[in-house]
Amino acid sequence: MRYVFLAWALPLMLFWGWYFLSLNDVSFGFTMLTRDAHDLVFRIYGHVLGLDPQVVPGLAARACIVDTGIILAIWAFRRRREIMAWIGARRDGRQGAAATRYSGISSSRSV
């Protein structure tokens, strides 16, 4: 599963890193990180998709959110037993703390 996370996270980090660096024209001397390259890339994507170039980053963000949801759902399904045990332990711990609090017994008082 860690390879799936790596294969998911690495492209996202590269894309969004490039996006925000080129959006703010922080080029570090690289042509690909300039605002002109940013505008050109989204103009090309917009032309290919038949959309306004201003809409493409929002669509990319939505696609990343959906992909993240799918990856997290797969991870949660694979770990469902551990997650249910964790929820059960938290629920039991909370109910036990509430029972001692309302019964007038405090665990911090010594008799």
RAPE-V441862 format. One record per residue. PHI is phi in radians with two decimals (NA if undefined). Layout:
# RAPE-V441862
PHI / PHI
This chain:
# RAPE-V441862
NA / -1.17 / -1.25 / -1.14 / -1.06 / -1.14 / -1.18 / -1.53 / -1.34 / -1.06 / -1.11 / -1.13 / -1.11 / -1.13 / -1.11 / -1.24 / -1.10 / -1.09 / -1.02 / -1.28 / -1.16 / -1.28 / -1.10 / -1.64 / 1.00 / -1.68 / -1.61 / 0.89 / 1.53 / -1.65 / -1.12 / -1.18 / -1.67 / -1.46 / -1.15 / -1.10 / -1.15 / -1.02 / -1.11 / -1.12 / -1.06 / -1.31 / -1.14 / -1.13 / -1.03 / -1.08 / -1.16 / -1.12 / -1.46 / 1.29 / -2.15 / -1.20 / -1.03 / -1.26 / -1.48 / -1.05 / -1.07 / -1.14 / -1.15 / -1.13 / -1.13 / -1.10 / -1.11 / -1.15 / -1.16 / -1.12 / -1.05 / -1.10 / -1.08 / -1.14 / -1.10 / -1.17 / -1.15 / -1.12 / -1.08 / -1.15 / -1.13 / -1.20 / -1.87 / -1.06 / -1.16 / -1.13 / -1.16 / -1.13 / -1.14 / -1.13 / -1.12 / -1.09 / -1.14 / -1.16 / -1.13 / -1.13 / -1.14 / -1.20 / -1.16 / -1.15 / -1.18 / -1.19 / -1.18 / -1.27 / -1.18 / -1.45 / -1.53 / 1.51 / -1.67 / -1.94 / -1.34 / -1.54 / -1.48 / -1.85 / -1.72
